[in-house]
Each structure stands twice: as C-alpha cells, then as structure tokens.
C-alpha cells in the first residue's frame, strides 16, 4: 500500500501522541488557554471590555485544566467547559471562536471518543446553552439576533463534525487492519492447502506409476519363468516386454522427480513426456496381455475429445483398475467399456474371477486414489464385488469440466 506524505505525517504524529500523551495534552491546554485569554480581550467597536478580569481568568484556567483529563473523562470536560463559557458570556465577553476554543476542543474529543447518541445529547445541550447566553448577553446588543444565533451554532457544530470524522477514520483503519490480518491468515491457510493438495497429487501419481509398473513387471517375470522351458520364443518376447515396462517405469519416475526438483527457473519441458491419455490405451492393453491378462476394450457411442485433465484421469483409472485385476483377481481376463453418453464418459472395468484372499484387506490406496481423481473433476466412482461374481469399477467423468483441477500436462 502506497502512503501519501500527509498519511505518513499523520501516522508519525499519532505514534508521538501515543508515546507522549501527557506532554501533548499539556501543550494543547496551554494553547487553548492562550486562545481563550486573547479572545476575552476582543470587543465590538464602540464597546468597553468587561471589568471582571479576575473572575474570567479563573474561569479560563479551570476550563482548560479540566481538559487535561479529557481522555478519561470526556463528558466531564464538556460540562465544565460549557459552564465556564456560558458564565463568561453572561459576564459580557464577546462570543468569538477564540473564546469558544476550550469548549470546541472538549466537543471534538467527546465526538471522537464516545458513541453518536452521547455526542448528540451533550452537543445539542452545549449549543443551546451557548446560543441562549449569546442571545441575552449585553455585549452583543449591537448584532442582530440571527448573527448572535448562527455564529455560535456553526462554530460549535464544526468540532462535532470533525470528531465524528476522526472516529469514522479510526474505525476504517481498524477495519482495514483487521482485513489485512484476515487476508494474511487466509493466504497462509490457502498456501498450506495448496501444498497439501500437491502432496496428495504427487503421492497419487507415484502410487499409480510404481504400483502399475511393479505389478506388471512382476506378472511378466512370473509368466516368463513359467514358460521358460516349454515356450522359449514366447518367453523371449515377454522378457523384451519386461524391459520396456521397466524402462517406462524409470522414465515416469524420472519425470515425477524432475517436477519435484523443478525450481521454476529452467526453460523448456526438456525430458518430459506428454501426459498419458486414452490414446495410449492399446499400449496398456498390450503390456498386460504380455503378462498373461486378457483385456478386451469396447467403445459405445461416438468418441469425443476430452480435456487433458479428464483424459489423464480416465487413463489412470483404467490403469489402476487393471493393476488391481492382475494383482488380486483369480481370473486372467478383464473387460474395459468406454461409453460416451451426452456430456459424460462412463468407464467400466470388470473381471469375472473371484478375488484372492489378500484382495480384501483394504490397506492399499488404489481405490482411494481413483475416487479422488474422479471427484477432482466433478465425477463419480463406484467399486465393489459383482452379484454374479468378480469385481467392477465404474466411473462417470464429465467430458469438459467447467473448472477442472488440472493435474499438469506432463507425466508425473
């Protein structure tokens, strides 16, 4: 926030006043006493000053000294200064802004430190009392009734308005300060939330990459070991696929670690691959088939283009579902159905074999990650045993979400 010179000077004055309150009050009271004394010496042309100098001096001193306690007793200051001013006017002193200086200062401090209702009550009473004294005093007989009335009214309304303005400004500054503190707290909370969301996203990506490739490599290695003696050619092909599986795992892990190490200053997406999508589904199916899992894919409806985030989410869900089938299902077959209906993509991954004993432990994060991915784009995911046997994962994703939580456009 840019501060003007006037605002900086006002802030410095406020800080000085807070540190040296009594010194400031004493200086102000002496200045008011000088104003009142000088105002008491003024008269209209052709008139003589009053001959009650000692009484007037006592009234001025009492009125001004009372203001030394205006911070603790603003109402008392208004009452005392008003009484002294009214008595001085009845003595015959001319009503001028200088003579009214003590009561004007008292009204200002009252308006700046109390509620509007109190300010109105004391302010109206003071104005009426001073105007009545000015109307009936002999020192102002040369002036018309209008001048004797309107002068004190405007001079006493001025400090009331200024004090109210000061109170509003203080409330505004307090509100600005409170909003700034709230914004700071909110900014820190949002930063922590973004960090948490990013950690969850990275953990989900690493889980998908590691779980998928390790399960696939394990299945391929087991199949190769089983066929090594009876089908050497097929074993050689599986081992070749195993090399590709491990190489792909290393590439994706390297990309994920590269994103974690990226400081935002490197230029260009060197070494990063495009995010996988449903276009790479044939490669995924081929990799699982080399591990002994038969996967069939069917498509219902006219395929439609997907946003990058939805495309990545659909691919990861299919990948994780097939990984679970290869790890936990007793059957060696799975079916993937992609149905484009209106504005949504329905993905169904099923297998007909009964689950292995360790499949129901519920200790993994596969289903949790798939559900989080679907919900991040406004989708839904249901997973559970089928009535006729086997397991089914069903996901409904919007084709073009309005505000997707994009998980990046690079492989992580």
C-alpha positions in Angstrom: 0.0 0.0 0.0 1.4 3.4 -1.0 1.2 6.1 1.7 1.0 9.8 0.8 3.2 12.2 2.7 0.2 13.5 4.6 -0.7 10.0 5.7 2.9 9.3 6.8 3.0 12.6 8.8 -0.4 11.8 10.4 0.9 8.3 11.4 4.0 9.7 12.9 2.0 12.3 14.8 -0.2 9.6 16.1 2.7 7.5 17.3 4.3 10.5 19.0 1.0 11.3 20.7 0.7 7.7 21.9 4.2 7.8 23.4 3.9 11.3 25.0 0.2 11.7 25.7 0.6 14.0 28.8 3.1 16.3 27.1 0.8 16.7 24.1 -2.2 17.3 26.3 -0.3 19.9 28.3 0.8 21.7 25.2 -2.7 21.7 23.8 -4.2 23.0 27.1 -1.7 25.9 27.2 -2.5 26.8 23.6 -6.3 26.7 24.4 -5.7 28.9 27.4 -3.8 31.4 25.3 -6.7 31.5 22.7 -9.3 32.0 25.4 -7.3 34.8 27.0 -6.8 36.5 23.7 -10.5 36.0 22.9 -11.6 37.6 26.1 -9.8 40.8 25.2 -11.7 41.3 22.0 -14.7 43.6 21.9 -17.0 45.1 19.3 -16.2 48.7 18.1 -17.6 51.3 20.4 -18.0 49.0 23.4 -15.9 48.6 26.6 -14.5 45.3 27.7 -16.0 43.8 30.9 -14.4 44.7 34.2 -14.3 41.1 35.6 -10.9 40.1 34.6 -10.1 38.1 37.7 -13.3 36.0 37.5 -12.8 35.5 33.8 -9.2 34.4 34.3 -10.3 31.8 36.9 -13.0 30.5 34.6 -10.5 30.1 31.7 -7.9 28.3 33.9 -10.5 26.0 35.3 -12.0 25.3 31.9 -8.6 24.5 30.3 -7.1 22.5 33.2 -10.2 20.2 33.2 -9.2 19.3 29.6 -6.0 17.7 30.9 -8.2 14.7 31.8 -10.3 14.7 28.7 -9.1 11.2 27.7 -10.5 9.6 30.8 -13.5 12.0 31.3 -14.6 13.5 28.0 -18.2 14.2 29.3 -16.9 16.0 32.4 -14.7 18.1 30.2 -17.7 19.2 28.0 -19.8 20.0 31.1 -17.2 22.1 32.8 -16.0 24.0 29.7 -19.7 24.7 28.8 -20.5 26.1 32.2 -17.4 28.3 32.2 -18.1 29.5 28.7 -21.7 30.3 29.5 -20.7 32.2 32.6 -18.0 34.1 30.7 -20.6 35.1 28.0 -23.0 36.3 30.7 -20.2 38.4 32.1 -20.2 40.3 28.9 -17.4 38.8 26.9 -17.8 38.7 23.2 -18.6 35.3 21.7 -15.7 34.5 19.3 -14.1 31.3 18.1 -11.1 32.1 20.4 -13.3 32.4 23.5 -15.1 29.2 22.5 -11.8 27.3 21.9 -11.9 25.2 25.2 -15.5 24.1 24.7 -14.8 23.4 21.0 -11.9 21.2 21.9 -14.0 19.4 24.5 -16.7 18.7 22.0 -14.2 17.4 19.5 -12.7 14.9 21.9 -16.2 13.9 23.0 -17.3 13.2 19.4 -14.1 11.3 18.7 -14.2 9.0 21.7 -17.9 8.3 22.5 -20.9 6.9 20.7 -23.1 9.1 18.5 -26.0 9.1 20.9 -23.9 10.6 23.7 -22.3 13.1 21.3 -25.8 14.3 20.2 -27.1 14.7 23.7 -24.1 16.7 25.0 -23.5 18.5 21.8 -27.1 19.8 21.5 -27.2 20.8 25.1 -23.9 22.8 24.8 -25.0 24.5 21.6 -28.4 25.5 23.1 -26.8 26.8 26.3 -24.2 28.9 24.5 -26.7 30.3 22.0 -29.1 31.3 24.8 -26.3 33.0 26.7 -25.2 34.8 23.5 -28.8 36.0 22.8 -29.3 37.5 26.2 -25.8 39.0 26.8 -25.4 42.8 26.7 -22.1 42.6 24.9 -23.8 41.5 21.6 -26.7 44.0 21.6 -25.1 45.7 18.5 -25.6 42.5 16.5 -28.8 41.1 15.1 -30.5 38.1 16.6 -29.6 36.0 13.5 -25.8 36.7 13.8 -25.9 36.1 17.6 -27.5 32.7 16.9 -25.9 31.4 13.7 -22.3 32.2 14.8 -22.1 30.0 17.9 -24.1 27.3 16.1 -21.7 26.8 13.3 -18.6 27.2 15.4 -19.8 24.5 17.8 -21.0 22.2 15.1 -17.6 22.2 13.5 -15.7 20.2 16.2 -18.6 17.8 16.5 -18.4 17.0 12.7 -14.6 16.8 12.9 -14.7 14.5 15.9 -17.2 12.2 14.2 -15.0 12.2 11.1 -12.0 11.2 13.2 -14.0 8.4 14.8 -15.1 7.1 11.4 -11.5 7.2 10.1 -10.3 5.2 13.2 -13.0 2.6 12.5 -12.0 2.4 8.9 -8.3 2.0 9.7 -9.2 -0.7 12.3 -11.3 -2.5 9.7 -8.5 -2.3 7.1 -6.1 -3.7 9.6 -8.5 -6.5 10.5 -9.0 -7.3 6.8 -5.2 -7.3 6.3 -4.7 -9.7 9.2 -7.5 -11.9 7.9 -6.1 -11.9 4.4 -2.7 -12.8 5.8 -4.1 -15.7 7.7 -6.2 -16.8 4.7 -3.2 -16.6 2.4 -1.2 -18.8 4.8 -4.1 -21.3 5.0 -4.5 -21.3 1.3 -0.8 -21.9 0.8 -0.9 -24.8 3.3 -4.0 -26.2 1.5 -2.2 -25.9 -1.9 0.8 -27.7 -0.5 -1.3 -30.5 0.9 -3.2 -30.9 -2.4 0.0 -31.0 -4.3 1.5 -33.6 -1.9 -1.7 -35.7 -2.4 -1.5 -35.4 -6.2 2.2 -36.3 -6.3 1.6 -39.3 -3.9 -1.3 -40.4 -6.1 0.8 -40.2 -9.3 3.7 -42.0 -7.8 1.4 -44.7 -6.5 -0.1 -45.2 -9.9 3.3 -45.3 -11.6 5.0 -47.6 -9.1 2.1 -49.9 -8.5 1.2 -50.3 -12.1 4.7 -50.9 -13.4 5.8 -53.1 -10.5 2.7 -55.2 -10.7 3.1 -55.5 -14.5 6.8 -56.4 -14.2 6.1 -58.9 -11.5 3.4 -60.6 -13.7 5.6 -60.6 -16.7 8.5 -62.1 -14.8 6.3 -64.8 -13.3 4.8 -65.6 -16.7 8.3 -65.8 -18.3 9.5 -68.1 -15.5 6.5 -70.4 -16.0 7.0 -70.6 -19.8 10.8 -70.6 -19.9 11.2 -74.3 -20.5 8.2 -75.0 -22.7 7.8 -71.9 -24.8 11.2 -70.2 -25.2 10.1 -67.9 -28.0 7.2 -66.6 -26.1 9.4 -66.2 -23.0 11.9 -64.1 -25.0 9.0 -61.8 -26.1 7.8 -61.4 -22.6 11.3 -60.6 -21.4 11.5 -58.0 -24.1 8.2 -56.5 -22.9 9.6 -56.6 -19.4 12.5 -54.4 -20.4 10.1 -51.9 -21.9 8.0 -52.0 -18.8 10.9 -51.2 -16.5 12.2 -48.6 -18.9 8.8 -46.9 -18.9 8.7 -47.0 -15.1 12.1 -45.4 -14.9 11.1 -42.6 -17.4 7.9 -41.8 -15.5 9.7 -41.8 -12.1 12.4 -39.6 -13.5 9.7 -37.2 -14.8 8.0 -37.1 -11.4 11.3 -36.4 -9.6 12.1 -33.8 -12.2 8.9 -32.0 -11.4 9.7 -32.1 -7.7 13.1 -30.7 -8.3 12.0 -28.0 -10.7 12.6 -24.6 -9.3 10.6 -22.7 -11.9 13.7 -21.2 -13.5 14.5 -23.9 -16.0 13.4 -23.2 -19.5 11.5 -25.6 -21.7 9.9 -29.0 -20.9 13.1 -30.9 -21.8 13.0 -34.6 -20.8 9.2 -34.5 -20.0 6.7 -36.6 -21.9 3.1 -35.6 -22.8 0.5 -36.8 -20.2 -0.8 -40.3 -21.0 -4.4 -40.5 -22.2 -6.9 -42.9 -23.6 -4.9 -42.8 -26.9 -2.3 -44.9 -25.2 -4.8 -47.5 -24.1 -3.8 -50.0 -26.7 -0.2 -49.9 -25.4 -1.5 -50.5 -21.9 -3.6 -53.5 -23.0 -0.7 -54.9 -24.9 1.6 -54.7 -21.9 -1.0 -56.6 -19.7 -1.5 -59.2 -22.4 2.2 -59.9 -22.4 1.8 -60.6 -18.6 -1.0 -63.1 -19.2 -4.0 -60.9 -18.6 -6.5 -60.9 -21.5 -8.1 -57.4 -21.8 -10.9 -56.6 -24.2 -11.9 -53.0 -24.9 -15.3 -51.9 -26.3 -16.5 -48.4 -27.1 -20.1 -47.3 -27.1 -21.2 -44.1 -28.7 -19.1 -41.6 -30.8 -15.7 -40.9 -29.1 -15.4 -37.2 -28.3 -12.3 -35.1 -27.4 -11.5 -34.9 -23.7 -9.8 -32.1 -21.8 -6.2 -33.0 -20.8 -7.1 -33.4 -17.2 -10.1 -35.7 -17.9 -8.1 -37.7 -20.4 -5.3 -38.3 -17.9 -7.8 -39.2 -15.1 -9.6 -41.7 -17.4 -6.3 -43.4 -18.3 -5.0 -43.6 -14.7 -8.3 -45.1 -13.5 -8.2 -47.8 -16.2 -4.6 -48.4 -15.5 -5.2 -48.7 -11.7 -8.2 -51.0 -12.2 -6.3 -53.3 -14.5 -3.4 -53.3 -12.0 -5.8 -54.4 -9.3 -7.2 -57.2 -11.5 -3.7 -58.5 -12.2 -2.8 -58.4 -8.5 -5.9 -59.6 -6.8 -8.2 -61.4 -9.3 -8.0 -65.1 -9.8 -9.3 -64.8 -13.3 -6.9 -63.8 -16.2 -9.4 -61.8 -18.1 -10.8 -58.2 -17.8 -13.2 -56.1 -19.8 -13.0 -52.3 -20.3 -16.0 -50.4 -21.6 -15.9 -46.8 -22.7 -19.4 -45.3 -23.1 -19.8 -41.7 -24.4 -23.3 -40.6 -23.3 -24.2 -36.9 -23.7 -21.7 -34.8 -21.8 -20.2 -37.7 -19.8 -17.8 -40.6 -20.2 -18.7 -43.8 -18.5 -15.8 -46.1 -17.8 -16.5 -49.7 -16.6 -13.7 -52.2 -15.8 -14.9 -55.7 -14.8 -13.5 -59.1 -14.2 -15.4 -62.3 -13.5 -12.9 -64.2 -11.3 -13.2 -64.3 -7.5 -10.7 -62.2 -5.6 -7.6 -63.6 -3.9 -7.5 -63.8 -0.1 -5.3 -60.7 0.2 -7.6 -58.6 -2.1 -10.0 -57.6 0.7 -7.5 -56.3 3.2 -8.3 -52.7 2.3 -4.8 -51.5 3.1 -4.0 -50.1 -0.3 -4.6 -46.7 -1.8 -5.7 -47.7 -5.3 -9.4 -47.2 -4.8 -8.9 -44.1 -2.8 -6.7 -42.6 -5.5 -9.2 -43.5 -8.3 -12.0 -41.9 -6.3 -10.0 -38.7 -5.6 -9.2 -38.4 -9.3 -12.8 -38.8 -10.3 -14.1 -36.3 -7.7 -11.4 -33.7 -8.6 -13.2 -33.3 -12.0 -16.8 -33.5 -10.7 -17.0 -37.2 -11.5 -18.1 -40.2 -9.5 -16.6 -43.6 -8.9 -18.2 -46.8 -7.6 -16.2 -50.0 -6.9 -17.3 -53.3 -5.4 -18.0 -57.0 -6.0 -20.4 -58.0 -8.7 -23.5 -60.0 -7.8 -22.6 -62.7 -10.4 -19.0 -62.8 -9.2 -15.9 -60.8 -9.8 -15.3 -57.1 -9.3 -16.4 -54.0 -11.1 -15.1 -50.4 -11.2 -17.5 -47.8 -12.7 -16.5 -44.2 -13.2 -18.6 -41.3 -14.7 -16.5 -38.3 -15.8 -17.6 -35.0 -17.5 -16.2 -34.6 -20.9 -15.4 -30.9 -20.4 -15.5 -29.8 -16.7 -16.1 -26.1 -16.1 -13.3 -25.7 -13.6 -11.1 -28.8 -13.6 -8.3 -29.2 -11.1 -5.7 -29.8 -13.8 -3.1 -32.1 -12.6 -0.5 -31.0 -15.1 0.3 -31.6 -18.7 3.4 -33.7 -18.1 3.9 -37.2 -16.9 4.4 -37.3 -13.2 
